Amino acid sequence: MDGINNAPEKITDLMKTTPSHPSFNTMNQAPHCWQRYNEWVVCLKSTSGDEEKCQPMRGLARGICPDDWVEKWDEERPKGIFMGVQYPEMKRPWVKEDAHH
């Protein structure tokens, strides 16, 4: 019986979520989700795509963002249609080339 009583504590110990952020103190956590996901992409850019080093940031994004959103953004990034931070650098179809280049 003692093992059953301790089980929820062990499960709770395994569950982690993103820490609160003073900029996102409202009920709608969509902006917080967007920020965390883009922070993960910035980490990838700054580490040349080192997934292992950026795993904690990915976990924070996954902890606050709906799975559907993360999957959608993960699909959009390689196509160059993700509206957030780009990594790897992709041409965005909606951005016209600068005539000076």
Biopython code that builds the backbone (N, CA, C, O; Angstrom):
import numpy as np
from Bio.PDB.StructureBuilder import StructureBuilder

atoms = [
    (1, "MET", "N", (0.802, -1.183, 0.000)),
    (1, "MET", "CA", (0.000, 0.000, 0.000)),
    (1, "MET", "C", (0.854, 1.260, 0.000)),
    (1, "MET", "O", (0.483, 2.272, -0.596)),
    (2, "ASP", "N", (1.976, 1.192, 0.659)),
    (2, "ASP", "CA", (2.853, 2.346, 0.715)),
    (2, "ASP", "C", (3.352, 2.714, -0.677)),
    (2, "ASP", "O", (3.508, 3.893, -0.996)),
    (3, "GLY", "N", (3.602, 1.698, -1.506)),
    (3, "GLY", "CA", (4.050, 1.958, -2.870)),
    (3, "GLY", "C", (3.001, 2.675, -3.701)),
    (3, "GLY", "O", (3.335, 3.515, -4.537)),
    (4, "ILE", "N", (1.742, 2.353, -3.478)),
    (4, "ILE", "CA", (0.656, 3.017, -4.206)),
    (4, "ILE", "C", (0.580, 4.479, -3.808)),
    (4, "ILE", "O", (0.397, 5.346, -4.662)),
    (5, "ASN", "N", (0.719, 4.761, -2.515)),
    (5, "ASN", "CA", (0.652, 6.146, -2.047)),
    (5, "ASN", "C", (1.807, 6.982, -2.586)),
    (5, "ASN", "O", (1.649, 8.184, -2.795)),
    (6, "ASN", "N", (2.945, 6.375, -2.811)),
    (6, "ASN", "CA", (4.109, 7.110, -3.306)),
    (6, "ASN", "C", (4.096, 7.281, -4.816)),
    (6, "ASN", "O", (4.821, 8.122, -5.348)),
    (7, "ALA", "N", (3.286, 6.497, -5.512)),
    (7, "ALA", "CA", (3.279, 6.544, -6.973)),
    (7, "ALA", "C", (2.984, 7.939, -7.522)),
    (7, "ALA", "O", (3.701, 8.381, -8.420)),
    (8, "PRO", "N", (1.972, 8.654, -7.036)),
    (8, "PRO", "CA", (1.724, 9.989, -7.587)),
    (8, "PRO", "C", (2.901, 10.940, -7.395)),
    (8, "PRO", "O", (3.159, 11.791, -8.247)),
    (9, "GLU", "N", (3.615, 10.798, -6.282)),
    (9, "GLU", "CA", (4.776, 11.654, -6.069)),
    (9, "GLU", "C", (5.831, 11.391, -7.130)),
    (9, "GLU", "O", (6.438, 12.328, -7.650)),
    (10, "LYS", "N", (6.053, 10.131, -7.454)),
    (10, "LYS", "CA", (7.054, 9.792, -8.454)),
    (10, "LYS", "C", (6.644, 10.307, -9.831)),
    (10, "LYS", "O", (7.482, 10.818, -10.573)),
    (11, "ILE", "N", (5.382, 10.181, -10.173)),
    (11, "ILE", "CA", (4.894, 10.694, -11.448)),
    (11, "ILE", "C", (5.052, 12.205, -11.482)),
    (11, "ILE", "O", (5.491, 12.764, -12.487)),
    (12, "THR", "N", (4.697, 12.867, -10.389)),
    (12, "THR", "CA", (4.816, 14.315, -10.316)),
    (12, "THR", "C", (6.271, 14.744, -10.460)),
    (12, "THR", "O", (6.561, 15.761, -11.090)),
    (13, "ASP", "N", (7.179, 13.981, -9.884)),
    (13, "ASP", "CA", (8.597, 14.309, -9.997)),
    (13, "ASP", "C", (9.070, 14.272, -11.443)),
    (13, "ASP", "O", (9.960, 15.032, -11.825)),
    (14, "LEU", "N", (8.479, 13.393, -12.251)),
    (14, "LEU", "CA", (8.880, 13.269, -13.643)),
    (14, "LEU", "C", (8.287, 14.361, -14.524)),
    (14, "LEU", "O", (8.837, 14.680, -15.578)),
    (15, "MET", "N", (7.176, 14.928, -14.098)),
    (15, "MET", "CA", (6.490, 15.937, -14.906)),
    (15, "MET", "C", (7.149, 17.288, -14.704)),
    (15, "MET", "O", (7.338, 17.729, -13.570)),
    (16, "LYS", "N", (7.495, 17.940, -15.790)),
    (16, "LYS", "CA", (8.085, 19.266, -15.721)),
    (16, "LYS", "C", (7.362, 20.156, -16.710)),
    (16, "LYS", "O", (6.878, 19.692, -17.743)),
    (17, "THR", "N", (7.293, 21.407, -16.396)),
    (17, "THR", "CA", (6.695, 22.360, -17.309)),
    (17, "THR", "C", (7.566, 23.599, -17.342)),
    (17, "THR", "O", (8.464, 23.767, -16.518)),
    (18, "THR", "N", (7.294, 24.447, -18.285)),
    (18, "THR", "CA", (8.085, 25.653, -18.423)),
    (18, "THR", "C", (7.853, 26.574, -17.230)),
    (18, "THR", "O", (6.719, 26.708, -16.771)),
    (19, "PRO", "N", (8.902, 27.210, -16.723)),
    (19, "PRO", "CA", (8.708, 28.132, -15.610)),
    (19, "PRO", "C", (7.873, 29.340, -16.040)),
    (19, "PRO", "O", (7.836, 29.690, -17.220)),
    (20, "SER", "N", (7.211, 29.967, -15.082)),
    (20, "SER", "CA", (6.419, 31.147, -15.420)),
    (20, "SER", "C", (7.337, 32.264, -15.877)),
    (20, "SER", "O", (8.519, 32.301, -15.535)),
    (21, "HIS", "N", (6.780, 33.162, -16.647)),
    (21, "HIS", "CA", (7.537, 34.290, -17.184)),
    (21, "HIS", "C", (6.706, 35.539, -16.950)),
    (21, "HIS", "O", (5.530, 35.570, -17.315)),
    (22, "PRO", "N", (7.295, 36.582, -16.343)),
    (22, "PRO", "CA", (6.512, 37.771, -16.000)),
    (22, "PRO", "C", (5.888, 38.477, -17.199)),
    (22, "PRO", "O", (4.909, 39.206, -17.040)),
    (23, "SER", "N", (6.424, 38.278, -18.370)),
    (23, "SER", "CA", (5.852, 38.917, -19.561)),
    (23, "SER", "C", (4.564, 38.242, -20.010)),
    (23, "SER", "O", (3.801, 38.814, -20.789)),
    (24, "PHE", "N", (4.320, 37.034, -19.524)),
    (24, "PHE", "CA", (3.171, 36.265, -19.968)),
    (24, "PHE", "C", (2.340, 35.823, -18.763)),
    (24, "PHE", "O", (2.172, 34.627, -18.522)),
    (25, "ASN", "N", (1.829, 36.785, -18.017)),
    (25, "ASN", "CA", (1.124, 36.436, -16.790)),
    (25, "ASN", "C", (-0.389, 36.352, -16.969)),
    (25, "ASN", "O", (-1.115, 36.267, -15.978)),
    (26, "THR", "N", (-0.871, 36.374, -18.175)),
    (26, "THR", "CA", (-2.300, 36.278, -18.419)),
    (26, "THR", "C", (-2.699, 34.820, -18.598)),
    (26, "THR", "O", (-1.850, 33.929, -18.620)),
    (27, "MET", "N", (-3.989, 34.592, -18.725)),
    (27, "MET", "CA", (-4.488, 33.232, -18.913)),
    (27, "MET", "C", (-4.085, 32.661, -20.273)),
    (27, "MET", "O", (-3.813, 31.465, -20.376)),
    (28, "ASN", "N", (-4.042, 33.483, -21.307)),
    (28, "ASN", "CA", (-3.699, 33.021, -22.646)),
    (28, "ASN", "C", (-2.190, 32.795, -22.730)),
    (28, "ASN", "O", (-1.413, 33.749, -22.684)),
    (29, "GLN", "N", (-1.785, 31.549, -22.853)),
    (29, "GLN", "CA", (-0.371, 31.212, -22.885)),
    (29, "GLN", "C", (0.188, 31.092, -24.302)),
    (29, "GLN", "O", (1.338, 30.688, -24.475)),
    (30, "ALA", "N", (-0.603, 31.434, -25.314)),
    (30, "ALA", "CA", (-0.129, 31.340, -26.700)),
    (30, "ALA", "C", (1.136, 32.168, -26.930)),
    (30, "ALA", "O", (2.072, 31.662, -27.549)),
    (31, "PRO", "N", (1.209, 33.422, -26.461)),
    (31, "PRO", "CA", (2.454, 34.175, -26.674)),
    (31, "PRO", "C", (3.651, 33.533, -25.972)),
    (31, "PRO", "O", (4.767, 33.563, -26.491)),
    (32, "HIS", "N", (3.421, 32.956, -24.798)),
    (32, "HIS", "CA", (4.498, 32.282, -24.069)),
    (32, "HIS", "C", (4.967, 31.061, -24.856)),
    (32, "HIS", "O", (6.166, 30.803, -24.956)),
    (33, "CYS", "N", (4.027, 30.323, -25.406)),
    (33, "CYS", "CA", (4.343, 29.161, -26.238)),
    (33, "CYS", "C", (5.190, 29.586, -27.441)),
    (33, "CYS", "O", (6.232, 28.992, -27.718)),
    (34, "TRP", "N", (4.734, 30.610, -28.143)),
    (34, "TRP", "CA", (5.439, 31.112, -29.334)),
    (34, "TRP", "C", (6.862, 31.520, -28.974)),
    (34, "TRP", "O", (7.803, 31.199, -29.700)),
    (35, "GLN", "N", (7.024, 32.217, -27.867)),
    (35, "GLN", "CA", (8.351, 32.655, -27.421)),
    (35, "GLN", "C", (9.245, 31.467, -27.121)),
    (35, "GLN", "O", (10.398, 31.437, -27.554)),
    (36, "ARG", "N", (8.736, 30.492, -26.392)),
    (36, "ARG", "CA", (9.544, 29.316, -26.037)),
    (36, "ARG", "C", (9.963, 28.528, -27.279)),
    (36, "ARG", "O", (11.102, 28.072, -27.371)),
    (37, "TYR", "N", (9.046, 28.369, -28.230)),
    (37, "TYR", "CA", (9.394, 27.625, -29.448)),
    (37, "TYR", "C", (10.494, 28.356, -30.212)),
    (37, "TYR", "O", (11.452, 27.738, -30.677)),
    (38, "ASN", "N", (10.353, 29.669, -30.340)),
    (38, "ASN", "CA", (11.360, 30.448, -31.070)),
    (38, "ASN", "C", (12.685, 30.505, -30.323)),
    (38, "ASN", "O", (13.740, 30.571, -30.954)),
    (39, "GLU", "N", (12.653, 30.481, -29.004)),
    (39, "GLU", "CA", (13.906, 30.422, -28.237)),
    (39, "GLU", "C", (14.641, 29.110, -28.534)),
    (39, "GLU", "O", (15.870, 29.080, -28.596)),
    (40, "TRP", "N", (13.886, 28.039, -28.714)),
    (40, "TRP", "CA", (14.502, 26.762, -29.076)),
    (40, "TRP", "C", (15.167, 26.867, -30.450)),
    (40, "TRP", "O", (16.282, 26.381, -30.639)),
    (41, "VAL", "N", (14.491, 27.496, -31.402)),
    (41, "VAL", "CA", (15.068, 27.643, -32.742)),
    (41, "VAL", "C", (16.310, 28.535, -32.689)),
    (41, "VAL", "O", (17.293, 28.261, -33.377)),
    (42, "VAL", "N", (16.278, 29.586, -31.891)),
    (42, "VAL", "CA", (17.455, 30.450, -31.725)),
    (42, "VAL", "C", (18.608, 29.628, -31.155)),
    (42, "VAL", "O", (19.753, 29.795, -31.575)),
    (43, "CYS", "N", (18.316, 28.748, -30.209)),
    (43, "CYS", "CA", (19.348, 27.873, -29.658)),
    (43, "CYS", "C", (19.953, 27.005, -30.762)),
    (43, "CYS", "O", (21.173, 26.859, -30.839)),
    (44, "LEU", "N", (19.109, 26.433, -31.610)),
    (44, "LEU", "CA", (19.617, 25.624, -32.720)),
    (44, "LEU", "C", (20.545, 26.441, -33.609)),
    (44, "LEU", "O", (21.605, 25.966, -34.016)),
    (45, "LYS", "N", (20.142, 27.670, -33.906)),
    (45, "LYS", "CA", (20.964, 28.539, -34.755)),
    (45, "LYS", "C", (22.312, 28.821, -34.101)),
    (45, "LYS", "O", (23.349, 28.789, -34.763)),
    (46, "SER", "N", (22.291, 29.098, -32.799)),
    (46, "SER", "CA", (23.527, 29.493, -32.113)),
    (46, "SER", "C", (24.455, 28.315, -31.835)),
    (46, "SER", "O", (25.628, 28.516, -31.519)),
    (47, "THR", "N", (23.948, 27.091, -31.948)),
    (47, "THR", "CA", (24.772, 25.903, -31.702)),
    (47, "THR", "C", (24.974, 25.077, -32.970)),
    (47, "THR", "O", (25.371, 23.914, -32.900)),
    (48, "SER", "N", (24.704, 25.669, -34.112)),
    (48, "SER", "CA", (24.822, 24.969, -35.400)),
    (48, "SER", "C", (23.984, 23.701, -35.437)),
    (48, "SER", "O", (24.398, 22.682, -35.989)),
    (49, "GLY", "N", (22.798, 23.782, -34.840)),
    (49, "GLY", "CA", (21.861, 22.669, -34.908)),
    (49, "GLY", "C", (22.073, 21.573, -33.890)),
    (49, "GLY", "O", (21.605, 20.453, -34.094)),
    (50, "ASP", "N", (22.767, 21.859, -32.796)),
    (50, "ASP", "CA", (23.032, 20.846, -31.776)),
    (50, "ASP", "C", (21.760, 20.551, -30.982)),
    (50, "ASP", "O", (21.446, 21.242, -30.012)),
    (51, "GLU", "N", (21.037, 19.523, -31.405)),
    (51, "GLU", "CA", (19.769, 19.152, -30.781)),
    (51, "GLU", "C", (19.937, 18.805, -29.301)),
    (51, "GLU", "O", (19.076, 19.128, -28.483)),
    (52, "GLU", "N", (21.040, 18.150, -28.964)),
    (52, "GLU", "CA", (21.252, 17.732, -27.578)),
    (52, "GLU", "C", (21.399, 18.943, -26.653)),
    (52, "GLU", "O", (20.803, 18.978, -25.577)),
    (53, "LYS", "N", (22.188, 19.929, -27.069)),
    (53, "LYS", "CA", (22.359, 21.128, -26.243)),
    (53, "LYS", "C", (21.054, 21.910, -26.104)),
    (53, "LYS", "O", (20.822, 22.559, -25.084)),
    (54, "CYS", "N", (20.220, 21.848, -27.111)),
    (54, "CYS", "CA", (18.978, 22.624, -27.118)),
    (54, "CYS", "C", (17.781, 21.844, -26.584)),
    (54, "CYS", "O", (16.672, 22.375, -26.524)),
    (55, "GLN", "N", (17.998, 20.593, -26.198)),
    (55, "GLN", "CA", (16.892, 19.763, -25.721)),
    (55, "GLN", "C", (16.136, 20.386, -24.546)),
    (55, "GLN", "O", (14.908, 20.300, -24.513)),
    (56, "PRO", "N", (16.821, 21.013, -23.576)),
    (56, "PRO", "CA", (16.054, 21.640, -22.483)),
    (56, "PRO", "C", (15.091, 22.722, -22.983)),
    (56, "PRO", "O", (13.981, 22.846, -22.468)),
    (57, "MET", "N", (15.504, 23.490, -23.968)),
    (57, "MET", "CA", (14.634, 24.537, -24.503)),
    (57, "MET", "C", (13.481, 23.918, -25.290)),
    (57, "MET", "O", (12.357, 24.417, -25.252)),
    (58, "ARG", "N", (13.763, 22.849, -25.989)),
    (58, "ARG", "CA", (12.704, 22.134, -26.708)),
    (58, "ARG", "C", (11.674, 21.607, -25.701)),
    (58, "ARG", "O", (10.469, 21.656, -25.948)),
    (59, "GLY", "N", (12.161, 21.110, -24.581)),
    (59, "GLY", "CA", (11.272, 20.606, -23.545)),
    (59, "GLY", "C", (10.376, 21.698, -22.967)),
    (59, "GLY", "O", (9.207, 21.452, -22.671)),
    (60, "LEU", "N", (10.922, 22.904, -22.806)),
    (60, "LEU", "CA", (10.107, 24.015, -22.310)),
    (60, "LEU", "C", (9.009, 24.356, -23.310)),
    (60, "LEU", "O", (7.869, 24.613, -22.922)),
    (61, "ALA", "N", (9.350, 24.359, -24.591)),
    (61, "ALA", "CA", (8.339, 24.640, -25.618)),
    (61, "ALA", "C", (7.276, 23.546, -25.632)),
    (61, "ALA", "O", (6.079, 23.828, -25.690)),
    (62, "ARG", "N", (7.724, 22.306, -25.578)),
    (62, "ARG", "CA", (6.769, 21.180, -25.597)),
    (62, "ARG", "C", (5.903, 21.184, -24.338)),
    (62, "ARG", "O", (4.774, 20.694, -24.359)),
    (63, "GLY", "N", (6.428, 21.735, -23.244)),
    (63, "GLY", "CA", (5.688, 21.762, -22.000)),
    (63, "GLY", "C", (4.540, 22.756, -21.982)),
    (63, "GLY", "O", (3.588, 22.592, -21.219)),
    (64, "ILE", "N", (4.623, 23.781, -22.813)),
    (64, "ILE", "CA", (3.578, 24.802, -22.785)),
    (64, "ILE", "C", (2.762, 24.853, -24.077)),
    (64, "ILE", "O", (1.629, 25.334, -24.071)),
    (65, "CYS", "N", (3.312, 24.372, -25.163)),
    (65, "CYS", "CA", (2.627, 24.453, -26.459)),
    (65, "CYS", "C", (1.778, 23.206, -26.720)),
    (65, "CYS", "O", (2.168, 22.098, -26.353)),
    (66, "PRO", "N", (0.630, 23.388, -27.346)),
    (66, "PRO", "CA", (-0.141, 22.219, -27.782)),
    (66, "PRO", "C", (0.660, 21.402, -28.807)),
    (66, "PRO", "O", (1.359, 21.964, -29.650)),
    (67, "ASP", "N", (0.552, 20.100, -28.725)),
    (67, "ASP", "CA", (1.291, 19.219, -29.642)),
    (67, "ASP", "C", (1.017, 19.570, -31.104)),
    (67, "ASP", "O", (1.935, 19.550, -31.924)),
    (68, "ASP", "N", (-0.226, 19.890, -31.435)),
    (68, "ASP", "CA", (-0.574, 20.217, -32.817)),
    (68, "ASP", "C", (0.211, 21.414, -33.330)),
    (68, "ASP", "O", (0.636, 21.430, -34.485)),
    (69, "TRP", "N", (0.405, 22.410, -32.486)),
    (69, "TRP", "CA", (1.142, 23.608, -32.898)),
    (69, "TRP", "C", (2.607, 23.269, -33.161)),
    (69, "TRP", "O", (3.178, 23.677, -34.173)),
    (70, "VAL", "N", (3.206, 22.517, -32.237)),
    (70, "VAL", "CA", (4.623, 22.162, -32.393)),
    (70, "VAL", "C", (4.815, 21.336, -33.658)),
    (70, "VAL", "O", (5.751, 21.575, -34.421)),
    (71, "GLU", "N", (3.943, 20.377, -33.880)),
    (71, "GLU", "CA", (4.054, 19.545, -35.083)),
    (71, "GLU", "C", (3.906, 20.391, -36.343)),
    (71, "GLU", "O", (4.636, 20.195, -37.315)),
    (72, "LYS", "N", (2.961, 21.333, -36.328)),
    (72, "LYS", "CA", (2.746, 22.211, -37.483)),
    (72, "LYS", "C", (3.994, 23.055, -37.737)),
    (72, "LYS", "O", (4.468, 23.144, -38.870)),
    (73, "TRP", "N", (4.518, 23.668, -36.689)),
    (73, "TRP", "CA", (5.709, 24.506, -36.852)),
    (73, "TRP", "C", (6.915, 23.680, -37.268)),
    (73, "TRP", "O", (7.726, 24.136, -38.075)),
    (74, "ASP", "N", (7.048, 22.463, -36.726)),
    (74, "ASP", "CA", (8.147, 21.585, -37.124)),
    (74, "ASP", "C", (8.055, 21.236, -38.613)),
    (74, "ASP", "O", (9.080, 21.081, -39.277)),
    (75, "GLU", "N", (6.846, 21.113, -39.131)),
    (75, "GLU", "CA", (6.662, 20.832, -40.559)),
    (75, "GLU", "C", (6.914, 22.080, -41.408)),
    (75, "GLU", "O", (7.433, 21.981, -42.520)),
    (76, "GLU", "N", (6.553, 23.238, -40.890)),
    (76, "GLU", "CA", (6.707, 24.479, -41.650)),
    (76, "GLU", "C", (8.165, 24.924, -41.762)),
    (76, "GLU", "O", (8.564, 25.466, -42.792)),
    (77, "ARG", "N", (8.953, 24.705, -40.731)),
    (77, "ARG", "CA", (10.335, 25.201, -40.729)),
    (77, "ARG", "C", (11.150, 24.716, -41.922)),
    (77, "ARG", "O", (11.748, 25.551, -42.600)),
    (78, "PRO", "N", (11.210, 23.426, -42.220)),
    (78, "PRO", "CA", (12.038, 23.001, -43.358)),
    (78, "PRO", "C", (11.497, 23.472, -44.709)),
    (78, "PRO", "O", (12.236, 23.519, -45.693)),
    (79, "LYS", "N", (10.220, 23.818, -44.759)),
    (79, "LYS", "CA", (9.619, 24.305, -46.002)),
    (79, "LYS", "C", (9.844, 25.807, -46.187)),
    (79, "LYS", "O", (9.571, 26.355, -47.255)),
    (80, "GLY", "N", (10.348, 26.476, -45.128)),
    (80, "GLY", "CA", (10.585, 27.916, -45.212)),
    (80, "GLY", "C", (9.324, 28.742, -45.061)),
    (80, "GLY", "O", (9.311, 29.918, -45.422)),
    (81, "ILE", "N", (8.257, 28.145, -44.532)),
    (81, "ILE", "CA", (7.004, 28.894, -44.392)),
    (81, "ILE", "C", (6.659, 29.179, -42.934)),
    (81, "ILE", "O", (5.580, 29.696, -42.643)),
    (82, "PHE", "N", (7.560, 28.848, -42.022)),
    (82, "PHE", "CA", (7.358, 29.158, -40.609)),
    (82, "PHE", "C", (7.559, 30.654, -40.421)),
    (82, "PHE", "O", (8.547, 31.214, -40.896)),
    (83, "MET", "N", (6.633, 31.298, -39.732)),
    (83, "MET", "CA", (6.671, 32.756, -39.590)),
    (83, "MET", "C", (7.619, 33.228, -38.493)),
    (83, "MET", "O", (7.803, 34.433, -38.320)),
    (84, "GLY", "N", (8.214, 32.319, -37.761)),
    (84, "GLY", "CA", (9.125, 32.698, -36.677)),
    (84, "GLY", "C", (10.576, 32.653, -37.116)),
    (84, "GLY", "O", (10.889, 32.825, -38.294)),
    (85, "VAL", "N", (11.455, 32.420, -36.157)),
    (85, "VAL", "CA", (12.894, 32.353, -36.395)),
    (85, "VAL", "C", (13.184, 31.205, -37.357)),
    (85, "VAL", "O", (12.631, 30.114, -37.216)),
    (86, "GLN", "N", (14.042, 31.452, -38.323)),
    (86, "GLN", "CA", (14.378, 30.436, -39.323)),
    (86, "GLN", "C", (15.703, 29.759, -39.002)),
    (86, "GLN", "O", (16.711, 30.430, -38.779)),
    (87, "TYR", "N", (15.701, 28.448, -38.979)),
    (87, "TYR", "CA", (16.906, 27.642, -38.933)),
    (87, "TYR", "C", (16.559, 26.277, -39.486)),
    (87, "TYR", "O", (15.590, 25.674, -39.026)),
    (88, "PRO", "N", (17.285, 25.769, -40.430)),
    (88, "PRO", "CA", (18.327, 26.499, -41.147)),
    (88, "PRO", "C", (17.714, 27.625, -41.957)),
    (88, "PRO", "O", (16.508, 27.655, -42.203)),
    (89, "GLU", "N", (18.569, 28.548, -42.364)),
    (89, "GLU", "CA", (18.072, 29.706, -43.114)),
    (89, "GLU", "C", (17.396, 29.225, -44.388)),
    (89, "GLU", "O", (17.983, 28.480, -45.172)),
    (90, "MET", "N", (16.193, 29.646, -44.581)),
    (90, "MET", "CA", (15.407, 29.267, -45.760)),
    (90, "MET", "C", (14.925, 30.534, -46.437)),
    (90, "MET", "O", (14.729, 31.563, -45.791)),
    (91, "LYS", "N", (14.737, 30.450, -47.728)),
    (91, "LYS", "CA", (14.092, 31.568, -48.421)),
    (91, "LYS", "C", (12.623, 31.537, -48.061)),
    (91, "LYS", "O", (11.989, 30.481, -48.080)),
    (92, "ARG", "N", (12.092, 32.686, -47.737)),
    (92, "ARG", "CA", (10.678, 32.794, -47.431)),
    (92, "ARG", "C", (9.959, 33.264, -48.690)),
    (92, "ARG", "O", (10.298, 34.314, -49.234)),
    (93, "PRO", "N", (8.979, 32.509, -49.159)),
    (93, "PRO", "CA", (8.316, 32.856, -50.417)),
    (93, "PRO", "C", (7.620, 34.213, -50.395)),
    (93, "PRO", "O", (7.405, 34.810, -51.450)),
    (94, "TRP", "N", (7.270, 34.698, -49.234)),
    (94, "TRP", "CA", (6.565, 35.973, -49.157)),
    (94, "TRP", "C", (7.504, 37.172, -49.075)),
    (94, "TRP", "O", (7.037, 38.311, -49.098)),
    (95, "VAL", "N", (8.831, 36.946, -48.980)),
    (95, "VAL", "CA", (9.796, 38.043, -48.916)),
    (95, "VAL", "C", (10.443, 38.196, -50.288)),
    (95, "VAL", "O", (11.061, 37.264, -50.803)),
    (96, "LYS", "N", (10.293, 39.380, -50.870)),
    (96, "LYS", "CA", (10.879, 39.640, -52.183)),
    (96, "LYS", "C", (12.385, 39.869, -52.043)),
    (96, "LYS", "O", (12.845, 40.446, -51.058)),
    (97, "GLU", "N", (13.134, 39.416, -53.028)),
    (97, "GLU", "CA", (14.573, 39.620, -53.033)),
    (97, "GLU", "C", (14.883, 41.104, -53.113)),
    (97, "GLU", "O", (14.214, 41.853, -53.825)),
    (98, "ASP", "N", (15.895, 41.516, -52.381)),
    (98, "ASP", "CA", (16.340, 42.909, -52.406)),
    (98, "ASP", "C", (17.076, 43.127, -53.721)),
    (98, "ASP", "O", (17.966, 42.355, -54.078)),
    (99, "ALA", "N", (16.706, 44.172, -54.434)),
    (99, "ALA", "CA", (17.290, 44.464, -55.755)),
    (99, "ALA", "C", (18.779, 44.776, -55.659)),
    (99, "ALA", "O", (19.485, 44.702, -56.665)),
    (100, "HIS", "N", (19.269, 45.121, -54.480)),
    (100, "HIS", "CA", (20.683, 45.478, -54.320)),
    (100, "HIS", "C", (21.585, 44.261, -54.189)),
    (100, "HIS", "O", (22.807, 44.411, -54.176)),
    (101, "HIS", "N", (21.024, 43.065, -54.091)),
    (101, "HIS", "CA", (21.853, 41.869, -53.893)),
    (101, "HIS", "C", (22.072, 41.152, -55.163)),
    (101, "HIS", "O", (22.747, 40.123, -55.183)),
]
sb = StructureBuilder()
sb.init_structure("model")
sb.init_model(0)
sb.init_chain("A")
sb.init_seg("    ")
for serial, (resi, resn, name, xyz) in enumerate(atoms, 1):
    if name == "N":
        sb.init_residue(resn, " ", resi, " ")
    sb.init_atom(name, np.array(xyz, "f"), 0.0, 1.0, " ", f" {name:<3s}", serial, name[0])
structure = sb.get_structure()
